[in-house]
Amino acid sequence: MIKKIASIALFAFALAATTHAQRIAYVDVTAILESMPEYQKAQESLDKLATQWRQEIAQEQDKVKGLYSKYQAEQVLLSEEMKKQREEEIMNKEKEVREMQRLKFGPEGALFKKREELVKPIQDRVYAAIQKFAEDKGFEFIFEKGSASGMLYADKRNDKTEDIKNMLKK
């Protein structure tokens, strides 16, 4: 009985030792993107656009503050009807500014759409290069180092970020 268990265990061990080992690597997509001139140019363009829109929104917020300050200064001289009218005007202006912020910086706003327009083709190119690299080099899995992929340890020998950067430069 013991010989039978030992021989089964030996057979299982031999079988496990002869199975094909999986090839695994990881890359840092952020580092790859940041090394690409076209990505840097797209980021600069997005940053410029965002700065311009923030300034426009800040100017509109200043206008609201000006309306409110003027209202507070003149409040004692205004009739109830005029007070309500001015308060409504201030609230409408605040609403316009919030809507402007949402349209520019919201989840489906203009900045999001512009980012998708400028950055997505670059990202697609990087992911295609990673896929080609994996297929050419025989890797079965390639993880993204920067994401929440659950990778707790990564041997530096498996970091293929530089290889992908070099591949994209060709």
Protein Blocks (a to p, Z undefined) as FASTA:
>chain_A
ZZmmmmmmmmmmmmmmmpccdddddddfklmmmmpmklmmmmmmmmmmmmmmmmmmmmmm
mmmmmmmmmmmmmmmmpcfklmmmmmmmmmmmmmmmmmmmmmmmmmklmklmmmmmmmmm
mmmmmmmmmmmmmmmnopabdcdfklcnhpabdcfklpcklmmmmmmmZZ
